[in-house]
Each structure stands twice: as C-alpha cells, then as structure tokens.
Amino acid sequence: MLALAASALVVNPGFAYAQEHEHGSMPGMEHGEPAAPGAEPLSFTHSREGSGTSWMPDSSPVFAHHFMAGDWMLMLHYAATLGYDDQWSDRGSRRVTSTNWVMGMASRPLLGGQLTLRTMLSAEPATAGGELQLPLLLQSGETYAGQPLHDRQHPHDLFMEVAAIYRRPIADVFGIELYGALSGEPSLGPTAFMHRPSGMNNPFPPIGHHWQDSTHISFGVLTAGVYNRWVKLEGSVFHGREPDENRWNFDFGALDSWSGRLSVNPTQQTSFQVSYGYVNSPEAARPEESLHRVTASGSFSAPMLSDGNVALTALWGRNVAMGHSSDSALVEVNLDLDGKNVPFARVEYVQKLGHDLMLPGDPDAKYDVFQGSFGYVRRFTGGPVVPTIGVSVDIGIVPGSIEAQYGTRTPMGAFVFIGLQPPKMSMGHEHHMSGM
C-alpha cells in the first residue's frame, strides 16, 4: 500500500542513468567496487551502507531509484507485500496482511565531507496492526492491549527512521562519522533484517529479532565513529524503551542506554561486526528489567551467474538480564539466480523464556526452539517498478514440555503474497567523504 503511493514519485531510471553520465563517471564506479586507490582512500560505495550506521559487503546489490538534483543525490528504496498469512497449531491465527516500508535519502557535499538525510516510513500500523498483529509462531516481544505479544509479530512504527549522517575525512588517514536520529538505529547488532541482502526477500523477521537487532527503531539516538577504508569503531547513546502500542507517533525519552560496535570489511564480498550494549528497561511489560546484549555476525555477498547474487549471513545474539542469559543463532541465505528467480532460507535457534512465549510455570525457564523459514520470490523485471509474487513457509520445533501448548512439536505456517520492489541499480554511487 505505502509502496504503491511511493511508486508515483519514482523517476525514470533512464533519466537517472543520463544524469550519471552527464556528471561523468570515474574508475571504480561500477556497482560494488571501491574508488581507485589513492584517488579517494576513504570513499566507499552506497552498497556498503546498511541500516543506521551499519556496514554491509561492498558487493551487495542495491535496489533503488536514484537521480541527481544539483549537488544532491536522491534515492528511493521501498518494499511491500500483500497476502494471506496462515499460522497453524493451537496458538496459530490467520489474516490478510501487508508488510511495507519506504525510505527516501538525500546526500550532498558539505564542509569538506558529506551530509546524508534519511526518512523511513511504514504503513504497518494500519496494515499489520490490531488484535491479530502479524501472525508468526514462536515470535515474541512488545505488547498489545497491555499484554506481552507471543506467536505474533508487532507492526513497525510509522516513523522507522528520521536521521542525519555526516562523514568527513581527516587528512586521508581516517574519517569521522556523526549520526543523529529522532527515530533510528544505534550501533548495536548487524544490519536490520529487512535491509540485509541475505534476508531482504523474506517478508517476516527472525524469531530471534529481540536478541539481535530489535533496537533498529529507537526514539532518540546519537552515534559517533571513526573509520578508515576497512574498519569502523563507533559508540551510541539512545533511548532504550521499545516503541509503545501507539505506532503513529514518536516515543521520546531519556538517552539512558549505550552501545559500541566494531565493523570490519576485509574484502569486497565480506563484512563482520561485533557489538555490545546496555538497554535500559526495553519491555513495557517488564519495566524493572534492563539487559545487556552482545552480538556477532558475518555477511557475504557476491554476484553469480548472469545477473544474480548470492548473499549469506551468520548471526549470534545474547541477552543477559536479571542474572540469567539466553542465546540466539541464525543462518540465512538469499540465492538470486538471475535477477528474477529468488529462493531464500533462514534457520534459527533461540532460547525463549517462559515469559517470552507466555507459557505456564516458571517465567524464567528456558525453552530451546527452532524454526526454519523457506521461500521463493519471482521478480517481474523490465519496468520502472518491479512486481513480485512469492511464498514463505515456516516450520518450527518446540520441546516436548510445551507440546501441549501448541498441540504439536512442529508448528507450521505459510504466507502467500504479491509485492513491489525497486529495480536493481546497474551502477554504484561512490560516496566520497571529501564530497560527492
């Protein structure tokens, strides 16, 4: 729905291409390639930029509309699905629903560096809200009607990101990066699931989302970092409470949480990060409980066949709260065979606590749950907007001690959908820290 409105603002890709050539191209401007060594030693491609200030592999594909307007480079990203979600088992539910987001970006040179403005919005409060929320077995986190959500995914807020980033090189030795957001993402965890090349076609978030990247919508974030061509070290202060049940507004509060992250891109195809953070009172249902979170991840992305790409991510996240800890692990792959046919898969292990899934008995008891998500997307390329059709099937495994709650050891669900995406950019945009 939101992407349909956004598509009306899309510029002609041919105009964007003409603008690139009108402004001239430089060696190293091919998609996913760095600038020529020595010319711009602290530059990197737009394909490296993930959610917030996170890094992705330089060879990641970019799906966007883009054009130049004077000194400004403008880009439009979006993704939307509309379909029927049916989650079986005694805890399952079903509904017609839509997942969606749209992000606009504007970048220009400023004071020897580069300023980037970003706004990311979602209509999910209208399309995936209400009593059922987004049915997803074994998911947990946040609340509805004052009660913790379980076996459902909360919708994203209208304001997913409203942020500004400024980067500037210092004597071609290192650069500084400053990020401020009314709504945005601190330096904690990997690139958020919907932006990772390995997970971007999967319409549902991981069931370990609240162990890994749930802070990607934080209302109030300040981040500062230093970087060179391959390494970045950054730290953030942010508001730790997760969004409330009113998904249409900003939920400002004290900058009461902090995090730090080290990112490394040793090759064009790889990106790694480790991060640690303290999150103050994240859950409204347990306001007395704060947590420490540690994550580590590695991503790989590389072209394959004629117009395809293979992307993989391995991710571990741990929450430590009130004297106990719980772990999550994930491996996901997106196998774009030819730009049109895209199978994907995600396999997860999460230690869910009794209070996460609202199970009877000890609220701090741990339950080892597994889920595999397997799907396929067909992209109909050739026009300025890319329609898609797809299906995703999730298969869970729960321990025998909670089988009675689900009525099975293997709760399952499926989502059949149509969608919209931008086309894949054929050329990368270099972000030169000393100016575009």
HELIX and SHEET records of a PDB file:
HELIX    1   1 LEU A    2  SER A    7  1                                   6    
HELIX    2   2 PRO A   13  HIS A   23  1                                  11    
HELIX    3   3 HIS A   46  ARG A   48  5                                   3    
HELIX    4   4 GLU A  124  THR A  127  1                                   4    
HELIX    5   5 HIS A  209  GLN A  212  1                                   4    
HELIX    6   6 SER A  214  HIS A  216  5                                   3    
HELIX    7   7 GLY A  400  ILE A  402  5                                   3    
HELIX    8   8 GLU A  403  TYR A  406  1                                   4    
SHEET    1   A 2 PHE A  44  THR A  45  0                                        
SHEET    2   A 2 GLU A 430  HIS A 431 -1                                        
SHEET    1   B17 HIS A  65  ALA A  69  0                                        
SHEET    2   B17 TRP A  72  GLN A  87 -1                                        
SHEET    3   B17 ARG A  94  LEU A 110 -1                                        
SHEET    4   B17 GLY A 113  LEU A 121 -1                                        
SHEET    5   B17 PHE A 159  ILE A 170 -1                                        
SHEET    6   B17 PHE A 174  SER A 183 -1                                        
SHEET    7   B17 VAL A 221  TYR A 227 -1                                        
SHEET    8   B17 VAL A 231  PHE A 238 -1                                        
SHEET    9   B17 SER A 257  VAL A 264 -1                                        
SHEET   10   B17 THR A 270  VAL A 279 -1                                        
SHEET   11   B17 LEU A 291  MET A 304 -1                                        
SHEET   12   B17 GLY A 308  ALA A 321 -1                                        
SHEET   13   B17 HIS A 324  ASP A 336 -1                                        
SHEET   14   B17 ASN A 341  LEU A 353 -1                                        
SHEET   15   B17 LYS A 366  ARG A 379 -1                                        
SHEET   16   B17 VAL A 386  ILE A 397 -1                                        
SHEET   17   B17 MET A 412  GLN A 421 -1                                        
SHEET    1   C 2 LEU A 134  TYR A 144  0                                        
SHEET    2   C 2 GLN A 147  GLN A 153 -1                                        
END                                                                             
